[in-house]
Amino acid sequence: MATMAQEIALMKKDIETLGEDVKEINDKLDRLMIKLLDPDEGLVVRVNKNTERLDERDKNLAGWMRDVRDFHYMKKWKSTVTKALWGLYAAVVGYIVKLIFW
């Protein structure tokens, strides 16, 4: 009979421990829900802000790509003008040398 009383006492202790664990899990779950659903800093708000930012980026992407294309055209034009100026400088120096020595 003593073993039966001991087993019941042990089961009662286990049930109390289990109840404390459930309360702790509920507290953690509550904190997690607050972090997820907080209207100012929650995960849902961050995801929505990120989605809005991506939508805005997609709207402006065509303009940015046009600007990048224009930039590459400008670089190509600058390269061509630089080559032409070097040719012009060489011609001017050659003409000056011709005037001096002939």
Phi and psi in degrees as GROMACS dihedral restraints (atoms count N, CA, C in turn):
[ dihedral_restraints ]
;  ai    aj    ak    al  type     phi  dphi    fc
    3     4     5     6     1   -64.1    20    10
    4     5     6     7     1   -36.0    20    10
    6     7     8     9     1   -66.7    20    10
    7     8     9    10     1   -35.5    20    10
    9    10    11    12     1   -65.5    20    10
   10    11    12    13     1   -41.8    20    10
   12    13    14    15     1   -66.3    20    10
   13    14    15    16     1   -38.1    20    10
   15    16    17    18     1   -66.9    20    10
   16    17    18    19     1   -41.3    20    10
   18    19    20    21     1   -64.5    20    10
   19    20    21    22     1   -39.2    20    10
   21    22    23    24     1   -65.8    20    10
   22    23    24    25     1   -42.2    20    10
   24    25    26    27     1   -63.4    20    10
   25    26    27    28     1   -41.3    20    10
   27    28    29    30     1   -65.0    20    10
   28    29    30    31     1   -42.0    20    10
   30    31    32    33     1   -64.5    20    10
   31    32    33    34     1   -38.5    20    10
   33    34    35    36     1   -63.6    20    10
   34    35    36    37     1   -42.0    20    10
   36    37    38    39     1   -64.1    20    10
   37    38    39    40     1   -42.2    20    10
   39    40    41    42     1   -63.2    20    10
   40    41    42    43     1   -39.1    20    10
   42    43    44    45     1   -65.7    20    10
   43    44    45    46     1   -40.1    20    10
   45    46    47    48     1   -64.6    20    10
   46    47    48    49     1   -42.7    20    10
   48    49    50    51     1   -62.8    20    10
   49    50    51    52     1   -42.0    20    10
   51    52    53    54     1   -62.8    20    10
   52    53    54    55     1   -40.4    20    10
   54    55    56    57     1   -62.2    20    10
   55    56    57    58     1   -40.7    20    10
   57    58    59    60     1   -65.1    20    10
   58    59    60    61     1   -41.1    20    10
   60    61    62    63     1   -63.4    20    10
   61    62    63    64     1   -40.0    20    10
   63    64    65    66     1   -64.5    20    10
   64    65    66    67     1   -40.8    20    10
   66    67    68    69     1   -63.0    20    10
   67    68    69    70     1   -41.9    20    10
   69    70    71    72     1   -63.8    20    10
   70    71    72    73     1   -41.9    20    10
   72    73    74    75     1   -64.3    20    10
   73    74    75    76     1   -40.6    20    10
   75    76    77    78     1   -63.5    20    10
   76    77    78    79     1   -40.7    20    10
   78    79    80    81     1   -62.2    20    10
   79    80    81    82     1   -45.1    20    10
   81    82    83    84     1   -63.7    20    10
   82    83    84    85     1   -40.3    20    10
   84    85    86    87     1   -64.3    20    10
   85    86    87    88     1   -40.3    20    10
   87    88    89    90     1   -61.9    20    10
   88    89    90    91     1   -44.4    20    10
   90    91    92    93     1   -63.4    20    10
   91    92    93    94     1   -40.2    20    10
   93    94    95    96     1   -63.8    20    10
   94    95    96    97     1   -43.5    20    10
   96    97    98    99     1   -63.1    20    10
   97    98    99   100     1   -37.9    20    10
   99   100   101   102     1   -64.4    20    10
  100   101   102   103     1   -42.7    20    10
  102   103   104   105     1   -65.3    20    10
  103   104   105   106     1   -36.6    20    10
  105   106   107   108     1   -74.7    20    10
  106   107   108   109     1   -41.1    20    10
  108   109   110   111     1  -107.7    20    10
  109   110   111   112     1    11.2    20    10
  111   112   113   114     1   -59.9    20    10
  112   113   114   115     1   127.5    20    10
  114   115   116   117     1   -70.2    20    10
  115   116   117   118     1   -14.8    20    10
  117   118   119   120     1  -102.8    20    10
  118   119   120   121     1   -41.8    20    10
  120   121   122   123     1  -126.1    20    10
  121   122   123   124     1     8.0    20    10
  123   124   125   126     1   -70.2    20    10
  124   125   126   127     1   165.0    20    10
  126   127   128   129     1   -62.2    20    10
  127   128   129   130     1   -39.5    20    10
  129   130   131   132     1   -61.9    20    10
  130   131   132   133     1   -41.5    20    10
  132   133   134   135     1   -65.4    20    10
  133   134   135   136     1   -42.3    20    10
  135   136   137   138     1   -63.3    20    10
  136   137   138   139     1   -42.2    20    10
  138   139   140   141     1   -63.6    20    10
  139   140   141   142     1   -41.2    20    10
  141   142   143   144     1   -64.7    20    10
  142   143   144   145     1   -41.3    20    10
  144   145   146   147     1   -63.0    20    10
  145   146   147   148     1   -41.9    20    10
  147   148   149   150     1   -63.5    20    10
  148   149   150   151     1   -41.1    20    10
  150   151   152   153     1   -64.4    20    10
  151   152   153   154     1   -41.8    20    10
  153   154   155   156     1   -61.8    20    10
  154   155   156   157     1   -41.6    20    10
  156   157   158   159     1   -63.6    20    10
  157   158   159   160     1   -41.1    20    10
  159   160   161   162     1   -65.9    20    10
  160   161   162   163     1   -39.1    20    10
  162   163   164   165     1   -63.5    20    10
  163   164   165   166     1   -40.8    20    10
  165   166   167   168     1   -64.6    20    10
  166   167   168   169     1   -40.6    20    10
  168   169   170   171     1   -62.0    20    10
  169   170   171   172     1   -42.7    20    10
  171   172   173   174     1   -64.0    20    10
  172   173   174   175     1   -35.8    20    10
  174   175   176   177     1   -65.6    20    10
  175   176   177   178     1   -38.1    20    10
  177   178   179   180     1   -89.7    20    10
  178   179   180   181     1    -3.7    20    10
  180   181   182   183     1   -61.1    20    10
  181   182   183   184     1   -40.3    20    10
  183   184   185   186     1   -62.0    20    10
  184   185   186   187     1   -43.2    20    10
  186   187   188   189     1   -64.1    20    10
  187   188   189   190     1   -40.6    20    10
  189   190   191   192     1   -66.4    20    10
  190   191   192   193     1   -40.2    20    10
  192   193   194   195     1   -66.0    20    10
  193   194   195   196     1   -36.5    20    10
  195   196   197   198     1   -63.7    20    10
  196   197   198   199     1   -42.4    20    10
  198   199   200   201     1   -63.6    20    10
  199   200   201   202     1   -39.9    20    10
  201   202   203   204     1   -65.1    20    10
  202   203   204   205     1   -43.1    20    10
  204   205   206   207     1   -61.5    20    10
  205   206   207   208     1   -45.0    20    10
  207   208   209   210     1   -61.4    20    10
  208   209   210   211     1   -38.7    20    10
  210   211   212   213     1   -62.2    20    10
  211   212   213   214     1   -42.9    20    10
  213   214   215   216     1   -66.1    20    10
  214   215   216   217     1   -37.9    20    10
  216   217   218   219     1   -62.7    20    10
  217   218   219   220     1   -40.7    20    10
  219   220   221   222     1   -64.6    20    10
  220   221   222   223     1   -40.3    20    10
  222   223   224   225     1   -62.2    20    10
  223   224   225   226     1   -41.8    20    10
  225   226   227   228     1   -65.1    20    10
  226   227   228   229     1   -42.7    20    10
  228   229   230   231     1   -62.9    20    10
  229   230   231   232     1   -42.8    20    10
  231   232   233   234     1   -61.3    20    10
  232   233   234   235     1   -42.2    20    10
  234   235   236   237     1   -62.0    20    10
  235   236   237   238     1   -42.9    20    10
  237   238   239   240     1   -65.0    20    10
  238   239   240   241     1   -44.5    20    10
  240   241   242   243     1   -64.3    20    10
  241   242   243   244     1   -39.3    20    10
  243   244   245   246     1   -62.6    20    10
  244   245   246   247     1   -44.0    20    10
  246   247   248   249     1   -62.7    20    10
  247   248   249   250     1   -42.2    20    10
  249   250   251   252     1   -64.1    20    10
  250   251   252   253     1   -41.1    20    10
  252   253   254   255     1   -65.2    20    10
  253   254   255   256     1   -39.2    20    10
  255   256   257   258     1   -63.4    20    10
  256   257   258   259     1   -39.4    20    10
  258   259   260   261     1   -63.3    20    10
  259   260   261   262     1   -41.5    20    10
  261   262   263   264     1   -63.9    20    10
  262   263   264   265     1   -42.9    20    10
  264   265   266   267     1   -61.1    20    10
  265   266   267   268     1   -42.4    20    10
  267   268   269   270     1   -62.9    20    10
  268   269   270   271     1   -41.2    20    10
  270   271   272   273     1   -65.5    20    10
  271   272   273   274     1   -41.9    20    10
  273   274   275   276     1   -65.0    20    10
  274   275   276   277     1   -43.6    20    10
  276   277   278   279     1   -64.5    20    10
  277   278   279   280     1   -40.8    20    10
  279   280   281   282     1   -62.5    20    10
  280   281   282   283     1   -41.7    20    10
  282   283   284   285     1   -65.1    20    10
  283   284   285   286     1   -41.0    20    10
  285   286   287   288     1   -64.8    20    10
  286   287   288   289     1   -42.6    20    10
  288   289   290   291     1   -62.1    20    10
  289   290   291   292     1   -40.3    20    10
  291   292   293   294     1   -62.9    20    10
  292   293   294   295     1   -43.3    20    10
  294   295   296   297     1   -64.8    20    10
  295   296   297   298     1   -37.8    20    10
  297   298   299   300     1   -72.6    20    10
  298   299   300   301     1   -46.4    20    10
  300   301   302   303     1   -93.9    20    10
  301   302   303   304     1    -6.5    20    10
